[in-house]
Amino acid sequence: MKQRVFLLSVTTTIVCAVALSTALLTNSLGHSHAIVRTVTAQAATSPRSYGVVVGSTYYGSTNQDVYALNAQTGALLWKHPTSTLAFLLTVALGNVYFVAGDAYALNATTGAVVWKSQATINSVPVALFVNNGVLYVEAQAEASFFSALNASNGKLLWAYVIGSYSSSFALVQGVLYIATYPFPALCAVQVSNGSQIWCHDYFGYGGVSTPIVTGSIVTVGYYSDDGSGNYSYEIDAFNSSNGSLVWQSQNVYQLGASQGMIYAAVAGSNVVEALNVLNGALIWKNSIGTGNVTQTGDIVRNGVLYTSNSNNEVDAISTANGALLWHYNVGAQRLIIANGVVYANIGSALYALHASNGSLIWKSSTSGILCAVSVKLGMVYLVASVTNNPVVYALSIQTGHLLWTY
């Protein structure tokens, strides 16, 4: 069931954040590929980093410290001890930002403390990123809230209480679009002052997928549970400025978007559709693969929609006409695309596939729960939770062989 897939994605992400006390590797200083709570590529930031490669340095954290390594050799450059679990980190403006009870900024070159925030984060941080000189922290307790801090000195600028849990968010052109569960809503917040612009409350129980902003339209996938095991699905398109409903498509859930199209899967089937983002009109539809299309790790790149299905296949679909280009018989909890290679993660295994035809390049396995995958400096970096401790693996991009671990 789609609802189970969504909750598994959320649970896995939170487990990794808590177990590793670090956050999602980025392919550059910006584009991340988290399943949930992600900043869109338009924001050019990383919301969740279980380790970050900047220049020739790898930054990460353990249950006891924040550290910097030579990204090519794994040699330790510096470490900063923490008095409590260090949740999440991100690197920007020459600083390493992390949360360990309070929010901190360290000098990225030396590890020296730049500032410690006056705003205490009293619950579990689940997202951390810097955008336009502002450090954003999302934390969860009985509900979620966003805090915005001046990235230069740690001064609290504003805080926004969500009132439920954030399943995902997108930051686009100064507006933070927040989707929530299990009490579903989509809210738009002005990042300059934290004021709410509009909020669409679905009422009832369910969840809302990652918002996708295309021009003046913001779309989300929504599922609801009537309490007796019956689920319904829809895609809703809202006016991004005032939250008014523009169009709605029933019995489908959102996969991705590009070139003025929203890609959707028909619930409980192998049918994929492309809808016009302005009015929801059907552009094309096709039956793909042999199993029900899922929503874990979908990504659109260079005219291809990459997704997975319930029969453990990774599918590559043409966004022009919906034709199946290739499939590979392995399920995926997350997909990333880098340098013409599709990296598909399932459990503790990572598969590297040719993006052009789906053929296997190599397969590698780690111990524990694989929480993050990144490609940088001609290497593949993995972070896994091994007995609730983070382990970093650096692999050869050509062969998948282990180069170093920390």
NUZAFI-862768 format. One record per residue (C-alpha): residue number from 1; residue in one letter; x, y, z. Coordinates in pm, whole numbers, padded with zeros to 5 digits. Layout:
# NUZAFI-862768
+-----+---+--------+--------+--------+
!   k ! r !   east !  north !     up !
+-----+---+--------+--------+--------+
! NUM ! A !      X !      Y !      Z !
...
+-----+---+--------+--------+--------+
# end
This chain:
# NUZAFI-862768
+-----+---+--------+--------+--------+
!   k ! r !   east !  north !     up !
+-----+---+--------+--------+--------+
!   1 ! M !  00000 !  00000 !  00000 !
!   2 ! K !  00117 !  00352 ! -00076 !
!   3 ! Q !  00042 !  00461 !  00280 !
!   4 ! R !  00283 !  00202 !  00415 !
!   5 ! V !  00554 !  00318 !  00176 !
!   6 ! F !  00512 !  00679 !  00291 !
!   7 ! L !  00531 !  00592 !  00661 !
!   8 ! L !  00830 !  00365 !  00604 !
!   9 ! S !  01012 !  00652 !  00435 !
!  10 ! V !  00944 !  00884 !  00726 !
!  11 ! T !  01037 !  00623 !  00986 !
!  12 ! T !  01363 !  00530 !  00812 !
!  13 ! T !  01465 !  00893 !  00784 !
!  14 ! I !  01399 !  00967 !  01150 !
!  15 ! V !  01578 !  00647 !  01259 !
!  16 ! C !  01885 !  00754 !  01061 !
!  17 ! A !  01875 !  01107 !  01202 !
!  18 ! V !  01850 !  00983 !  01559 !
!  19 ! A !  02088 !  00690 !  01528 !
!  20 ! L !  02359 !  00873 !  01338 !
!  21 ! S !  02333 !  01221 !  01482 !
!  22 ! T !  02453 !  01352 !  01148 !
!  23 ! A !  02255 !  01445 !  00812 !
!  24 ! L !  02208 !  01356 !  00386 !
!  25 ! L !  02519 !  01370 !  00180 !
!  26 ! T !  02498 !  01620 ! -00103 !
!  27 ! N !  02629 !  01585 ! -00455 !
!  28 ! S !  02731 !  01951 ! -00440 !
!  29 ! L !  02677 !  02233 ! -00195 !
!  30 ! G !  02316 !  02221 ! -00281 !
!  31 ! H !  02118 !  01940 ! -00436 !
!  32 ! S !  02004 !  01670 ! -00200 !
!  33 ! H !  01795 !  01365 ! -00267 !
!  34 ! A !  01619 !  01292 !  00058 !
!  35 ! I !  01286 !  01111 !  00036 !
!  36 ! V !  01116 !  01340 !  00288 !
!  37 ! R !  01172 !  01683 !  00439 !
!  38 ! T !  01366 !  01797 !  00139 !
!  39 ! V !  01445 !  02140 !  00006 !
!  40 ! T !  01387 !  02149 ! -00368 !
!  41 ! A !  01678 !  02201 ! -00606 !
!  42 ! Q !  01553 !  02556 ! -00660 !
!  43 ! A !  01668 !  02646 ! -00309 !
!  44 ! A !  02027 !  02524 ! -00364 !
!  45 ! T !  02061 !  02402 ! -00006 !
!  46 ! S !  02085 !  02073 !  00179 !
!  47 ! P !  01827 !  02017 !  00452 !
!  48 ! R !  01967 !  01695 !  00589 !
!  49 ! S !  02332 !  01596 !  00597 !
!  50 ! Y !  02462 !  01271 !  00741 !
!  51 ! G !  02791 !  01403 !  00608 !
!  52 ! V !  02890 !  01685 !  00373 !
!  53 ! V !  03174 !  01706 !  00121 !
!  54 ! V !  03287 !  02063 !  00056 !
!  55 ! G !  03602 !  02120 ! -00147 !
!  56 ! S !  03837 !  01837 ! -00048 !
!  57 ! T !  03699 !  01799 !  00305 !
!  58 ! Y !  03441 !  01556 !  00442 !
!  59 ! Y !  03245 !  01685 !  00744 !
!  60 ! G !  03049 !  01452 !  00971 !
!  61 ! S !  02960 !  01377 !  01329 !
!  62 ! T !  02937 !  01088 !  01573 !
!  63 ! N !  02761 !  01046 !  01905 !
!  64 ! Q !  03053 !  01229 !  02067 !
!  65 ! D !  03194 !  01485 !  01826 !
!  66 ! V !  03183 !  01677 !  01499 !
!  67 ! Y !  03483 !  01615 !  01273 !
!  68 ! A !  03654 !  01696 !  00944 !
!  69 ! L !  03837 !  01442 !  00727 !
!  70 ! N !  04045 !  01458 !  00412 !
!  71 ! A !  03775 !  01349 !  00169 !
!  72 ! Q !  04014 !  01149 ! -00049 !
!  73 ! T !  04213 !  00966 !  00219 !
!  74 ! G !  03990 !  00971 !  00527 !
!  75 ! A !  04267 !  01127 !  00739 !
!  76 ! L !  04137 !  01321 !  01041 !
!  77 ! L !  04185 !  01699 !  01014 !
!  78 ! W !  04010 !  01808 !  01333 !
!  79 ! K !  03735 !  01711 !  01572 !
!  80 ! H !  03519 !  01908 !  01813 !
!  81 ! P !  03379 !  01721 !  02115 !
!  82 ! T !  03010 !  01759 !  02194 !
!  83 ! S !  02854 !  01722 !  02537 !
!  84 ! T !  02542 !  01561 !  02392 !
!  85 ! L !  02427 !  01388 !  02076 !
!  86 ! A !  02506 !  01606 !  01772 !
!  87 ! F !  02203 !  01600 !  01543 !
!  88 ! L !  02252 !  01696 !  01179 !
!  89 ! L !  02509 !  01922 !  01020 !
!  90 ! T !  02545 !  02144 !  00719 !
!  91 ! V !  02833 !  02351 !  00580 !
!  92 ! A !  02795 !  02705 !  00444 !
!  93 ! L !  02956 !  03049 !  00466 !
!  94 ! G !  03283 !  02894 !  00588 !
!  95 ! N !  03113 !  02736 !  00890 !
!  96 ! V !  02993 !  02394 !  01000 !
!  97 ! Y !  02648 !  02418 !  01158 !
!  98 ! F !  02504 !  02147 !  01384 !
!  99 ! V !  02258 !  02095 !  01667 !
! 100 ! A !  02349 !  01935 !  02000 !
! 101 ! G !  02088 !  02069 !  02239 !
! 102 ! D !  02174 !  02417 !  02109 !
! 103 ! A !  02267 !  02517 !  01757 !
! 104 ! Y !  02640 !  02575 !  01694 !
! 105 ! A !  02864 !  02716 !  01424 !
! 106 ! L !  03226 !  02598 !  01393 !
! 107 ! N !  03497 !  02737 !  01169 !
! 108 ! A !  03507 !  02486 !  00883 !
! 109 ! T !  03888 !  02506 !  00854 !
! 110 ! T !  03990 !  02480 !  01221 !
! 111 ! G !  03685 !  02348 !  01408 !
! 112 ! A !  03692 !  02647 !  01647 !
! 113 ! V !  03358 !  02762 !  01788 !
! 114 ! V !  03221 !  03068 !  01603 !
! 115 ! W !  02898 !  03092 !  01803 !
! 116 ! K !  02655 !  02900 !  02020 !
! 117 ! S !  02291 !  02998 !  01975 !
! 118 ! Q !  02081 !  03163 !  02240 !
! 119 ! A !  01785 !  02970 !  02101 !
! 120 ! T !  01777 !  02620 !  02250 !
! 121 ! I !  01636 !  02344 !  02032 !
! 122 ! N !  01447 !  02139 !  02291 !
! 123 ! S !  01331 !  01855 !  02065 !
! 124 ! V !  01467 !  01623 !  01796 !
! 125 ! P !  01608 !  01815 !  01495 !
! 126 ! V !  01509 !  01656 !  01165 !
! 127 ! A !  01625 !  01918 !  00914 !
! 128 ! L !  01903 !  02176 !  00906 !
! 129 ! F !  02006 !  02402 !  00618 !
! 130 ! V !  02136 !  02750 !  00533 !
! 131 ! N !  01973 !  02975 !  00275 !
! 132 ! N !  02049 !  03344 !  00208 !
! 133 ! G !  02240 !  03388 !  00533 !
! 134 ! V !  01973 !  03221 !  00749 !
! 135 ! L !  02011 !  02891 !  00934 !
! 136 ! Y !  01685 !  02695 !  00939 !
! 137 ! V !  01624 !  02419 !  01192 !
! 138 ! E !  01320 !  02194 !  01189 !
! 139 ! A !  01263 !  02004 !  01514 !
! 140 ! Q !  00998 !  01760 !  01631 !
! 141 ! A !  00842 !  01691 !  01971 !
! 142 ! E !  00463 !  01665 !  02007 !
! 143 ! A !  00460 !  01877 !  01691 !
! 144 ! S !  00713 !  02023 !  01449 !
! 145 ! F !  00843 !  02377 !  01438 !
! 146 ! F !  01087 !  02573 !  01224 !
! 147 ! S !  01338 !  02811 !  01377 !
! 148 ! A !  01521 !  03070 !  01168 !
! 149 ! L !  01856 !  03192 !  01304 !
! 150 ! N !  02103 !  03448 !  01175 !
! 151 ! A !  02376 !  03224 !  01032 !
! 152 ! S !  02646 !  03477 !  01125 !
! 153 ! N !  02575 !  03505 !  01498 !
! 154 ! G !  02303 !  03252 !  01589 !
! 155 ! K !  02042 !  03513 !  01686 !
! 156 ! L !  01685 !  03381 !  01667 !
! 157 ! L !  01493 !  03561 !  01393 !
! 158 ! W !  01159 !  03379 !  01415 !
! 159 ! A !  00994 !  03046 !  01490 !
! 160 ! Y !  00691 !  02886 !  01323 !
! 161 ! V !  00491 !  02611 !  01495 !
! 162 ! I !  00347 !  02360 !  01249 !
! 163 ! G !  00102 !  02191 !  01487 !
! 164 ! S !  00157 !  01846 !  01334 !
! 165 ! Y !  00461 !  01665 !  01189 !
! 166 ! S !  00626 !  01794 !  00875 !
! 167 ! S !  00642 !  01518 !  00614 !
! 168 ! S !  00829 !  01737 !  00365 !
! 169 ! F !  00885 !  02094 !  00259 !
! 170 ! A !  01007 !  02308 ! -00028 !
! 171 ! L !  01172 !  02650 ! -00011 !
! 172 ! V !  01116 !  02846 ! -00331 !
! 173 ! Q !  01155 !  03221 ! -00392 !
! 174 ! G !  01134 !  03320 ! -00027 !
! 175 ! V !  00837 !  03100 !  00060 !
! 176 ! L !  00852 !  02780 !  00265 !
! 177 ! Y !  00580 !  02533 !  00161 !
! 178 ! I !  00529 !  02282 !  00444 !
! 179 ! A !  00339 !  01953 !  00405 !
! 180 ! T !  00229 !  01768 !  00720 !
! 181 ! Y !  00110 !  01434 !  00859 !
! 182 ! P ! -00076 !  01263 !  01031 !
! 183 ! F ! -00305 !  01566 !  01041 !
! 184 ! P ! -00254 !  01670 !  00679 !
! 185 ! A ! -00213 !  02028 !  00568 !
! 186 ! L ! -00014 !  02239 !  00322 !
! 187 ! C !  00099 !  02577 !  00454 !
! 188 ! A !  00295 !  02860 !  00295 !
! 189 ! V !  00524 !  03061 !  00523 !
! 190 ! Q !  00713 !  03383 !  00443 !
! 191 ! V !  01078 !  03318 !  00528 !
! 192 ! S !  01161 !  03686 !  00580 !
! 193 ! N !  00959 !  03696 !  00903 !
! 194 ! G !  00801 !  03353 !  00962 !
! 195 ! S !  00446 !  03478 !  00899 !
! 196 ! Q !  00191 !  03238 !  00753 !
! 197 ! I !  00071 !  03339 !  00407 !
! 198 ! W ! -00195 !  03071 !  00372 !
! 199 ! C ! -00273 !  02721 !  00493 !
! 200 ! H ! -00493 !  02449 !  00341 !
! 201 ! D ! -00609 !  02207 !  00609 !
! 202 ! Y ! -00737 !  01873 !  00482 !
! 203 ! F ! -00877 !  01769 !  00821 !
! 204 ! G ! -00893 !  01401 !  00914 !
! 205 ! Y ! -00594 !  01164 !  00906 !
! 206 ! G ! -00339 !  01111 !  00630 !
! 207 ! G ! -00034 !  01273 !  00476 !
! 208 ! V !  00088 !  01519 !  00213 !
! 209 ! S !  00386 !  01457 ! -00014 !
! 210 ! T !  00670 !  01693 ! -00104 !
! 211 ! P !  00536 !  02016 ! -00256 !
! 212 ! I !  00642 !  02087 ! -00614 !
! 213 ! V !  00638 !  02451 ! -00723 !
! 214 ! T !  00607 !  02528 ! -01095 !
! 215 ! G !  00561 !  02896 ! -01167 !
! 216 ! S !  00244 !  03008 ! -00991 !
! 217 ! I !  00128 !  02652 ! -00914 !
! 218 ! V !  00222 !  02435 ! -00616 !
! 219 ! T !  00117 !  02070 ! -00632 !
! 220 ! V !  00112 !  01800 ! -00367 !
! 221 ! G !  00004 !  01439 ! -00342 !
! 222 ! Y ! -00245 !  01371 ! -00061 !
! 223 ! Y ! -00362 !  01043 !  00088 !
! 224 ! S ! -00629 !  00993 !  00353 !
! 225 ! D ! -00727 !  00704 !  00578 !
! 226 ! D ! -01091 !  00660 !  00679 !
! 227 ! G ! -00987 !  00460 !  00987 !
! 228 ! S ! -01095 !  00121 !  00852 !
! 229 ! G ! -00803 !  00050 !  00621 !
! 230 ! N ! -00948 !  00226 !  00317 !
! 231 ! Y ! -00715 !  00480 !  00157 !
! 232 ! S ! -00785 !  00745 ! -00101 !
! 233 ! Y ! -00535 !  00942 ! -00308 !
! 234 ! E ! -00532 !  01264 ! -00504 !
! 235 ! I ! -00308 !  01535 ! -00646 !
! 236 ! D ! -00406 !  01891 ! -00562 !
! 237 ! A ! -00280 !  02202 ! -00741 !
! 238 ! F ! -00296 !  02534 ! -00556 !
! 239 ! N ! -00232 !  02894 ! -00649 !
! 240 ! S !  00106 !  02952 ! -00482 !
! 241 ! S !  00023 !  03309 ! -00380 !
! 242 ! N ! -00313 !  03259 ! -00207 !
! 243 ! G ! -00367 !  02882 ! -00166 !
! 244 ! S ! -00683 !  02862 ! -00377 !
! 245 ! L ! -00745 !  02522 ! -00539 !
! 246 ! V ! -00675 !  02531 ! -00914 !
! 247 ! W ! -00735 !  02166 ! -01007 !
! 248 ! Q ! -00752 !  01820 ! -00856 !
! 249 ! S ! -00691 !  01468 ! -00989 !
! 250 ! Q ! -00832 !  01167 ! -00803 !
! 251 ! N ! -00688 !  00819 ! -00740 !
! 252 ! V ! -00330 !  00918 ! -00823 !
! 253 ! Y ! -00021 !  01015 ! -00627 !
! 254 ! Q !  00255 !  01251 ! -00726 !
! 255 ! L !  00592 !  01127 ! -00856 !
! 256 ! G !  00773 !  01433 ! -00988 !
! 257 ! A !  00761 !  01721 ! -01234 !
! 258 ! S !  00943 !  01876 ! -01529 !
! 259 ! Q !  00872 !  02074 ! -01846 !
! 260 ! G !  00529 !  02188 ! -01729 !
! 261 ! M !  00414 !  01834 ! -01647 !
! 262 ! I !  00330 !  01657 ! -01323 !
! 263 ! Y !  00404 !  01284 ! -01326 !
! 264 ! A !  00160 !  01066 ! -01137 !
! 265 ! A !  00101 !  00699 ! -01060 !
! 266 ! V ! -00251 !  00557 ! -01059 !
! 267 ! A ! -00303 !  00411 ! -00713 !
! 268 ! G ! -00273 !  00033 ! -00691 !
! 269 ! S ! -00155 ! -00009 ! -01050 !
! 270 ! N !  00144 !  00004 ! -01282 !
! 271 ! V !  00001 !  00301 ! -01474 !
! 272 ! V !  00199 !  00627 ! -01492 !
! 273 ! E !  00045 !  00951 ! -01619 !
! 274 ! A !  00167 !  01296 ! -01720 !
! 275 ! L ! -00064 !  01587 ! -01635 !
! 276 ! N ! -00053 !  01949 ! -01746 !
! 277 ! V !  00060 !  02144 ! -01439 !
! 278 ! L ! -00166 !  02441 ! -01525 !
! 279 ! N ! -00497 !  02256 ! -01552 !
! 280 ! G ! -00442 !  01887 ! -01472 !
! 281 ! A ! -00525 !  01773 ! -01827 !
! 282 ! L ! -00393 !  01429 ! -01924 !
! 283 ! I ! -00096 !  01446 ! -02164 !
! 284 ! W ! -00004 !  01078 ! -02175 !
! 285 ! K ! -00046 !  00756 ! -01979 !
! 286 ! N !  00125 !  00418 ! -01998 !
! 287 ! S !  00152 !  00087 ! -01813 !
! 288 ! I !  00503 !  00049 ! -01675 !
! 289 ! G !  00678 ! -00265 ! -01548 !
! 290 ! T !  00502 ! -00552 ! -01372 !
! 291 ! G !  00418 ! -00410 ! -01028 !
! 292 ! N !  00241 ! -00121 ! -00862 !
! 293 ! V !  00441 !  00200 ! -00896 !
! 294 ! T !  00565 !  00329 ! -00560 !
! 295 ! Q !  00674 !  00677 ! -00457 !
! 296 ! T !  01010 !  00605 ! -00293 !
! 297 ! G !  01305 !  00788 ! -00440 !
! 298 ! D !  01148 !  00914 ! -00762 !
! 299 ! I !  01362 !  01159 ! -00958 !
! 300 ! V !  01340 !  01329 ! -01296 !
! 301 ! R !  01661 !  01391 ! -01486 !
! 302 ! N !  01738 !  01470 ! -01852 !
! 303 ! G !  01398 !  01368 ! -01985 !
! 304 ! V !  01376 !  01049 ! -01780 !
! 305 ! L !  01160 !  00968 ! -01477 !
! 306 ! Y !  01326 !  00709 ! -01253 !
! 307 ! T !  01098 !  00523 ! -01014 !
! 308 ! S !  01051 !  00182 ! -00854 !
! 309 ! N !  00765 ! -00065 ! -00820 !
! 310 ! S !  00629 ! -00327 ! -00585 !
! 311 ! N !  00798 ! -00610 ! -00776 !
! 312 ! N !  01142 ! -00472 ! -00689 !
! 313 ! E !  01221 ! -00308 ! -01020 !
! 314 ! V !  01383 !  00027 ! -01090 !
! 315 ! D !  01210 !  00176 ! -01395 !
! 316 ! A !  01335 !  00443 ! -01636 !
! 317 ! I !  01046 !  00618 ! -01812 !
! 318 ! S !  01056 !  00871 ! -02097 !
! 319 ! T !  00896 !  01196 ! -01984 !
! 320 ! A !  00813 !  01278 ! -02349 !
! 321 ! N !  00568 !  00992 ! -02407 !
! 322 ! G !  00572 !  00761 ! -02103 !
! 323 ! A !  00758 !  00479 ! -02278 !
! 324 ! L !  00952 !  00236 ! -02058 !
! 325 ! L !  01319 !  00277 ! -02146 !
! 326 ! W !  01457 !  00006 ! -01916 !
! 327 ! H !  01407 ! -00164 ! -01583 !
! 328 ! Y !  01636 ! -00340 ! -01338 !
! 329 ! N !  01521 ! -00605 ! -01091 !
! 330 ! V !  01604 ! -00438 ! -00762 !
! 331 ! G !  01379 ! -00227 ! -00543 !
! 332 ! A !  01495 !  00112 ! -00419 !
! 333 ! Q !  01449 !  00306 ! -00097 !
! 334 ! R !  01624 !  00601 ! -00259 !
! 335 ! L !  01765 !  00688 ! -00599 !
! 336 ! I !  02025 !  00944 ! -00696 !
! 337 ! I !  02163 !  01027 ! -01039 !
! 338 ! A !  02521 !  01145 ! -01087 !
! 339 ! N !  02750 !  01149 ! -01390 !
! 340 ! G !  02527 !  00920 ! -01595 !
! 341 ! V !  02489 !  00662 ! -01318 !
! 342 ! V !  02178 !  00565 ! -01121 !
! 343 ! Y !  02257 !  00470 ! -00760 !
! 344 ! A !  01977 !  00259 ! -00612 !
! 345 ! N !  01977 !  00183 ! -00240 !
! 346 ! I !  01781 ! -00106 ! -00091 !
! 347 ! G !  01851 ! -00207 !  00269 !
! 348 ! S !  02227 ! -00216 !  00321 !
! 349 ! A !  02303 ! -00265 ! -00051 !
! 350 ! L !  02388 ! -00004 ! -00314 !
! 351 ! Y !  02358 ! -00073 ! -00686 !
! 352 ! A !  02529 !  00140 ! -00952 !
! 353 ! L !  02345 !  00121 ! -01285 !
! 354 ! H !  02412 !  00281 ! -01623 !
! 355 ! A !  02149 !  00555 ! -01655 !
! 356 ! S !  02130 !  00496 ! -02032 !
! 357 ! N !  02031 !  00129 ! -02028 !
! 358 ! G !  02001 !  00008 ! -01668 !
! 359 ! S !  02289 ! -00239 ! -01686 !
! 360 ! L !  02472 ! -00316 ! -01361 !
! 361 ! I !  02811 ! -00149 ! -01310 !
! 362 ! W !  02873 ! -00275 ! -00956 !
! 363 ! K !  02705 ! -00364 ! -00629 !
! 364 ! S !  02833 ! -00285 ! -00280 !
! 365 ! S !  02703 ! -00368 !  00068 !
! 366 ! T !  02751 ! -00208 !  00409 !
! 367 ! S !  02673 ! -00311 !  00762 !
! 368 ! G !  02365 ! -00168 !  00931 !
! 369 ! I !  02108 !  00075 !  00787 !
! 370 ! L !  02229 !  00271 !  00485 !
! 371 ! C !  02115 !  00629 !  00546 !
! 372 ! A !  02290 !  00842 !  00286 !
! 373 ! V !  02458 !  00823 ! -00054 !
! 374 ! S !  02660 !  01092 ! -00231 !
! 375 ! V !  02897 !  01128 ! -00524 !
! 376 ! K !  03181 !  01381 ! -00512 !
! 377 ! L !  03550 !  01401 ! -00610 !
! 378 ! G !  03522 !  01085 ! -00817 !
! 379 ! M !  03416 !  00882 ! -00512 !
! 380 ! V !  03093 !  00747 ! -00365 !
! 381 ! Y !  03032 !  00827 !  00001 !
! 382 ! L !  02795 !  00624 !  00215 !
! 383 ! V !  02684 !  00669 !  00574 !
! 384 ! A !  02533 !  00373 !  00761 !
! 385 ! S !  02400 !  00326 !  01111 !
! 386 ! V !  02585 !  00032 !  01265 !
! 387 ! T !  02461 ! -00056 !  01615 !
! 388 ! N !  02334 !  00304 !  01644 !
! 389 ! N !  02671 !  00451 !  01551 !
! 390 ! P !  02756 !  00624 !  01223 !
! 391 ! V !  03009 !  00464 !  00990 !
! 392 ! V !  03134 !  00645 !  00678 !
! 393 ! Y !  03238 !  00444 !  00371 !
! 394 ! A !  03426 !  00590 !  00074 !
! 395 ! L !  03399 !  00374 ! -00238 !
! 396 ! S !  03565 !  00374 ! -00579 !
! 397 ! I !  03325 !  00526 ! -00830 !
! 398 ! Q !  03447 !  00281 ! -01096 !
! 399 ! T !  03432 ! -00046 ! -00902 !
! 400 ! G !  03249 !  00015 ! -00574 !
! 401 ! H !  03550 ! -00116 ! -00380 !
! 402 ! L !  03610 !  00029 ! -00033 !
! 403 ! L !  03879 !  00298 ! -00026 !
! 404 ! W !  03851 !  00406 !  00338 !
! 405 ! T !  03612 !  00404 !  00629 !
! 406 ! Y !  03574 !  00611 !  00944 !
+-----+---+--------+--------+--------+
# end
